[in-house]
Amino acid sequence: MADKYLRPKLSEEELIARLRDRDNSAMSTLYDMYSATLYGIVLQIVKIEETAEDVLQDALVKIWNSFDKYDPDKGRLFTWMLNICRNQAIDAIRSKQHRVSNKTEDFSANIRSGLSSEDFKPEHIGVRDMIDNLTPDQKQVIDLMYFEGLSQSEIADAYNIPLGTVKTRARSAVKMLSKFFKGRA
């Protein structure tokens, strides 16, 4: 535990270079730097701590095994990892095993009090602030997709919005968020 506090903090570029070189200690550094935030995002989607832990572990293995596919010209490392974690979480909640276990779980186990102050908070990385700059329609779609785990089709069905409109709002929101992130880099 104390080891993580002794490790020097790496820049994102240094971390990427070490991961590309398949440096195992770089994966530990990546875990130290990002796991709490990624876990918080996964937990918001899957709602069950044990499932969130499993999903995060699977996502980190996928990040390690597919790191050669990461392209820094297409986006920041965190954004790429966030998408992998989000997709793994959505796959988990759509799986038959997850749906069955959810139905058989005790009701009280499904009630979550939310995240403690030590857990993930989007405002810590500025995402919530950036999302607040979107139009209300864009914000709604991004909140539903990234924080509630709904697909574009599910949003269209649930809110009686044409699928093309949902896709347009999501695309314009992502473009706007990309500009915000590039402005902060």
C-alpha positions in Angstrom: 0.0 0.0 0.0 2.8 2.5 0.9 4.5 1.5 -2.3 2.0 3.5 -4.4 2.9 6.7 -2.5 6.6 6.1 -3.2 6.2 5.7 -6.9 7.0 8.9 -8.8 4.0 10.3 -10.7 4.3 9.9 -14.4 3.1 12.2 -17.1 0.5 10.7 -19.4 3.0 10.6 -22.2 5.6 8.7 -20.1 2.9 6.3 -18.9 1.8 5.6 -22.5 5.4 5.0 -23.6 6.0 2.6 -20.8 2.7 0.7 -21.5 3.6 0.5 -25.2 6.9 -1.1 -24.1 4.8 -3.6 -22.1 6.4 -2.5 -18.8 4.4 -4.3 -16.0 5.2 -1.6 -13.5 3.5 0.9 -15.8 0.3 -1.1 -15.4 0.6 -0.7 -11.6 1.1 3.0 -12.0 -2.0 3.2 -14.4 -4.0 1.3 -11.8 -2.9 3.7 -9.0 -3.7 6.8 -11.1 -7.0 5.8 -12.6 -8.6 2.8 -10.9 -10.7 4.7 -8.3 -12.2 6.9 -10.9 -12.9 4.1 -13.4 -14.3 1.9 -10.6 -16.7 4.8 -9.7 -17.9 5.1 -13.3 -18.4 1.3 -13.6 -20.3 1.2 -10.2 -22.6 3.9 -11.4 -23.6 1.7 -14.3 -23.7 -1.8 -12.7 -24.9 -0.7 -9.2 -23.4 -3.8 -7.5 -20.0 -3.5 -5.9 -18.9 -7.1 -6.6 -19.9 -6.8 -10.3 -18.1 -3.4 -10.6 -14.9 -5.0 -9.2 -15.1 -7.8 -11.7 -15.9 -5.5 -14.6 -13.0 -3.2 -13.7 -10.6 -6.1 -13.5 -11.8 -7.4 -16.9 -11.5 -3.9 -18.4 -8.0 -3.4 -17.0 -7.0 -6.8 -18.6 -8.5 -5.6 -21.9 -6.7 -2.3 -21.6 -3.4 -4.1 -21.1 -4.0 -6.7 -23.9 -5.2 -4.1 -26.4 -3.0 -1.2 -25.6 -1.4 -1.4 -29.1 -4.8 -0.2 -30.4 -4.7 3.1 -28.4 -4.2 6.1 -30.6 -3.3 9.3 -28.7 -4.3 11.3 -31.9 -7.9 10.2 -31.4 -8.2 11.0 -27.8 -6.7 11.1 -24.3 -5.7 7.9 -22.5 -8.4 8.4 -19.8 -11.1 8.8 -22.4 -10.1 5.6 -24.2 -10.0 3.7 -20.9 -13.3 5.2 -19.8 -14.9 3.9 -23.0 -13.5 0.4 -22.5 -14.8 0.4 -18.9 -18.2 1.8 -19.8 -18.6 -0.8 -22.6 -17.6 -3.6 -20.3 -20.1 -2.4 -17.7 -22.9 -2.2 -20.2 -22.0 -5.7 -21.5 -22.2 -6.9 -17.9 -25.6 -5.5 -17.2 -27.0 -6.8 -20.5 -25.7 -10.3 -19.8 -28.2 -12.9 -18.9 -26.2 -13.9 -15.8 -26.4 -10.3 -14.4 -30.2 -10.1 -15.1 -30.8 -13.4 -13.3 -28.6 -12.6 -10.3 -30.3 -9.2 -10.0 -33.7 -10.8 -9.8 -32.7 -13.3 -7.2 -30.8 -10.9 -5.0 -32.3 -9.7 -1.8 -34.1 -6.3 -2.2 -32.0 -4.6 0.4 -28.8 -5.6 -1.4 -30.0 -3.7 -4.5 -30.4 -0.4 -2.6 -27.2 1.6 -2.7 -26.7 4.6 -0.6 -24.5 6.2 -3.3 -20.8 6.8 -3.3 -18.9 8.0 -0.2 -16.9 11.2 -0.4 -13.7 9.1 -0.9 -15.1 7.5 -4.0 -15.5 8.8 -7.5 -16.9 12.2 -8.1 -17.1 13.4 -11.7 -16.3 17.0 -10.6 -12.9 15.8 -9.5 -11.8 15.3 -13.1 -14.0 18.2 -14.5 -16.3 16.0 -16.5 -19.5 17.1 -14.8 -18.5 20.7 -15.2 -17.9 20.2 -18.9 -21.2 18.3 -19.3 -23.0 21.2 -17.6 -21.8 23.4 -20.6 -23.8 21.3 -23.1 -27.3 22.2 -24.2 -30.0 20.5 -22.1 -30.8 18.0 -24.9 -27.1 17.1 -25.3 -26.6 16.9 -21.5 -29.6 14.5 -21.2 -28.3 12.1 -23.8 -24.7 12.1 -22.4 -26.0 11.6 -18.8 -28.2 8.7 -20.0 -25.5 7.1 -22.1 -22.4 7.5 -20.0 -23.8 7.6 -16.4 -26.9 5.5 -16.7 -25.5 3.0 -19.3 -28.4 3.3 -21.8 -27.8 2.7 -25.5 -28.9 5.2 -28.0 -31.8 2.9 -29.0 -32.9 2.6 -25.4 -32.9 6.4 -25.0 -34.9 6.8 -28.2 -37.5 4.3 -27.0 -37.7 5.5 -23.4 -38.0 9.2 -24.2 -39.9 8.8 -27.4 -37.2 10.6 -29.4 -36.3 9.6 -32.9 -33.1 7.5 -33.0 -31.5 9.9 -35.5 -32.1 12.8 -33.1 -30.5 10.9 -30.2 -27.5 10.1 -32.4 -27.2 13.7 -33.6 -27.3 15.0 -30.0 -24.8 12.5 -28.9 -22.4 13.2 -31.8 -22.6 17.0 -31.2 -22.1 16.6 -27.5 -19.1 14.4 -28.0 -17.6 17.0 -30.4 -18.3 19.8 -27.9 -16.8 17.7 -25.0 -13.7 17.0 -27.2 -13.2 20.7 -27.7 -13.5 21.2 -23.9 -11.0 18.5 -23.2 -8.5 19.7 -25.8 -8.8 23.2 -24.2 -7.8 21.7 -20.8 -4.9 19.6 -22.1 
